[in-house]
């Protein structure tokens, strides 16, 4: 684990190129528009977010990423109470406009229960695209340098975005680790 900045934790080369391709293939012909909040899915506002998603319910992948989240949660000193993980989200951003503007993941209860998102995760599944940078805005704005198979973890209440993809298609897998509300 490398701690590039105080704000996030990065694990390099966690998912093999072969597994990245397998994860991307889970989206074949199942893509739906990514929406923000609980809006009508028939009315997609692409100003804030222009992406397609597929929900991944594979518990093996949840378990795989859980061990990295646990290591980060402990070694970082955050020690958040975490007792679950939402379904994984496979996300596709297509040039020339695929993006997701600044947002936070930890802004309320997860759907269907009283748990809140506390730690967010992003795994980059390919790196053969241009643009599509992952940025944070905490005390300043900066870009996280990621390669295929890299995974980052960060508190879900930190503002982050994916800049517009200018060439190709960017694929990522995201997860949210949940627990009781922060007190």
C-alpha positions as CSV (number, residue, x, y, z in Angstrom):
1,X,0.0,0.0,0.0
2,X,1.3,3.4,-0.9
3,X,-0.1,6.5,0.7
4,X,0.4,9.1,-2.0
5,X,-1.3,11.9,0.0
6,X,-3.1,12.0,3.3
7,X,-6.5,12.0,1.5
8,X,-6.3,8.5,-0.2
9,X,-4.5,5.2,-0.2
10,X,-3.4,3.4,-3.4
11,X,-2.6,-0.2,-4.0
12,X,-0.7,-0.7,-7.3
13,X,-1.3,-3.6,-9.8
14,X,-3.9,-5.4,-7.6
15,X,-6.1,-6.8,-10.4
16,X,-4.3,-8.6,-13.3
17,X,-4.9,-7.5,-16.9
18,X,-6.7,-10.8,-17.5
19,X,-9.1,-10.2,-14.6
20,X,-9.6,-6.6,-15.7
21,X,-10.8,-7.9,-19.1
22,X,-13.1,-10.4,-17.4
23,X,-14.6,-7.6,-15.3
24,X,-15.1,-5.4,-18.3
25,X,-16.9,-8.3,-20.2
26,X,-19.5,-8.5,-17.4
27,X,-21.0,-5.3,-18.9
28,X,-21.6,-6.8,-22.3
29,X,-25.1,-5.7,-23.5
30,X,-26.2,-4.9,-19.9
31,X,-25.2,-1.2,-19.7
32,X,-27.7,1.4,-18.4
33,X,-27.2,5.2,-18.0
34,X,-25.5,6.3,-14.8
35,X,-27.8,8.7,-13.0
36,X,-27.2,11.0,-10.1
37,X,-29.4,10.6,-7.0
38,X,-32.8,9.1,-7.2
39,X,-34.0,10.8,-10.3
40,X,-36.3,9.4,-13.0
41,X,-34.0,7.0,-15.0
42,X,-35.9,8.0,-18.1
43,X,-34.6,11.6,-17.7
44,X,-30.8,11.5,-17.7
45,X,-29.0,14.8,-17.0
46,X,-25.6,14.4,-18.6
47,X,-24.3,17.7,-17.4
48,X,-23.2,16.2,-14.0
49,X,-22.5,12.7,-15.2
50,X,-22.2,11.0,-18.6
51,X,-21.5,7.3,-18.1
52,X,-23.0,3.9,-18.3
53,X,-23.1,1.4,-15.5
54,X,-23.7,-2.3,-14.6
55,X,-24.2,-3.6,-11.1
56,X,-21.9,-6.5,-10.2
57,X,-23.2,-8.8,-7.4
58,X,-20.3,-11.2,-7.4
59,X,-19.4,-11.9,-3.7
60,X,-15.9,-13.2,-4.7
61,X,-14.9,-9.7,-5.9
62,X,-16.5,-8.1,-2.8
63,X,-14.3,-10.4,-0.6
64,X,-11.3,-9.7,-2.8
65,X,-11.5,-6.0,-2.3
66,X,-12.6,-6.3,1.4
67,X,-9.1,-7.4,2.5
68,X,-7.5,-4.3,0.9
69,X,-10.2,-2.0,2.4
70,X,-9.6,-3.5,5.8
71,X,-5.8,-3.0,5.5
72,X,-6.3,0.6,4.5
73,X,-8.9,1.3,7.2
74,X,-6.5,-0.1,9.9
75,X,-3.1,1.2,8.7
76,X,-4.5,4.7,7.8
77,X,-5.8,5.1,11.4
78,X,-9.3,5.9,10.2
79,X,-10.6,2.7,11.8
80,X,-14.1,3.3,10.6
81,X,-16.7,0.8,11.7
82,X,-17.4,-1.1,8.5
83,X,-19.8,-4.1,8.3
84,X,-20.7,-4.4,4.7
85,X,-20.2,-3.4,1.0
86,X,-22.7,-2.2,-1.5
87,X,-22.9,-4.0,-4.9
88,X,-20.0,-3.2,-7.1
89,X,-20.5,-0.8,-10.0
90,X,-18.8,-1.3,-13.3
91,X,-18.6,2.1,-15.0
92,X,-17.9,3.0,-18.6
93,X,-17.0,6.5,-19.7
94,X,-16.9,7.0,-23.5
95,X,-15.2,9.8,-25.4
96,X,-15.7,12.6,-26.1
97,X,-17.9,13.5,-23.2
98,X,-17.8,10.7,-20.6
99,X,-17.2,12.2,-17.2
100,X,-18.5,12.6,-13.7
101,X,-18.3,16.0,-12.1
102,X,-17.3,16.7,-8.5
103,X,-19.5,14.7,-6.1
104,X,-19.3,12.9,-2.8
105,X,-20.4,9.3,-2.1
106,X,-21.1,9.6,1.6
107,X,-24.0,11.9,1.6
108,X,-26.7,9.7,3.2
109,X,-28.0,6.3,3.8
110,X,-27.6,3.5,1.3
111,X,-30.6,2.3,-0.5
112,X,-32.7,-0.2,1.5
113,X,-31.0,0.1,4.9
114,X,-29.7,2.5,7.6
115,X,-26.0,2.1,6.7
116,X,-23.9,4.9,5.2
117,X,-21.1,4.9,2.8
118,X,-17.8,5.4,4.6
119,X,-15.0,4.3,2.4
120,X,-15.1,4.5,-1.4
121,X,-13.0,2.4,-3.8
122,X,-12.1,2.8,-7.4
123,X,-10.2,0.2,-9.5
124,X,-9.1,1.2,-12.9
125,X,-9.7,-1.6,-15.4
126,X,-7.9,-0.2,-18.5
127,X,-5.5,2.6,-19.3
128,X,-5.7,2.7,-23.1
129,X,-7.7,6.0,-23.2
130,X,-7.0,9.7,-22.9
131,X,-8.4,12.2,-20.4
132,X,-10.6,10.5,-17.8
133,X,-8.4,11.6,-14.9
134,X,-9.5,10.8,-11.3
135,X,-9.3,14.1,-9.3
136,X,-9.8,15.0,-5.7
137,X,-10.6,18.4,-4.3
138,X,-9.9,18.5,-0.6
139,X,-7.5,21.3,0.4
140,X,-6.5,21.6,-3.2
141,X,-7.2,19.9,-6.5
142,X,-5.0,17.1,-7.7
143,X,-5.0,14.1,-10.1
144,X,-4.4,10.6,-8.9
145,X,-2.0,8.8,-11.3
146,X,-3.4,5.3,-12.0
147,X,-2.6,2.4,-14.2
148,X,-4.6,-0.7,-15.2
149,X,-5.3,-2.8,-12.1
150,X,-4.5,-0.1,-9.5
151,X,-7.0,0.5,-6.7
152,X,-7.6,3.6,-4.5
153,X,-9.5,3.9,-1.3
154,X,-10.7,7.2,0.3
155,X,-13.3,8.5,2.8
156,X,-16.6,8.6,1.0
157,X,-17.2,12.2,2.0
158,X,-14.2,13.5,0.0
159,X,-15.2,15.4,-3.3
160,X,-13.9,13.6,-6.4
161,X,-14.5,13.5,-10.1
162,X,-13.6,11.8,-13.4
163,X,-12.6,14.4,-16.0
164,X,-14.0,14.0,-19.6
165,X,-12.5,11.1,-21.6
166,X,-11.2,12.7,-24.8
167,X,-10.2,9.5,-26.6
168,X,-11.3,5.9,-26.2
169,X,-13.3,4.4,-23.3
170,X,-12.4,4.3,-19.6
171,X,-13.6,1.4,-17.5
172,X,-13.6,1.3,-13.7
173,X,-15.0,-0.8,-10.9
174,X,-16.2,1.1,-7.8
175,X,-17.4,0.0,-4.4
176,X,-18.7,1.6,-1.2
177,X,-17.9,0.1,2.2
178,X,-20.7,0.8,4.6
179,X,-21.4,1.0,8.3
180,X,-23.4,2.8,11.0
181,X,-23.6,6.5,10.6
182,X,-20.5,8.5,11.7
183,X,-20.9,9.9,15.1
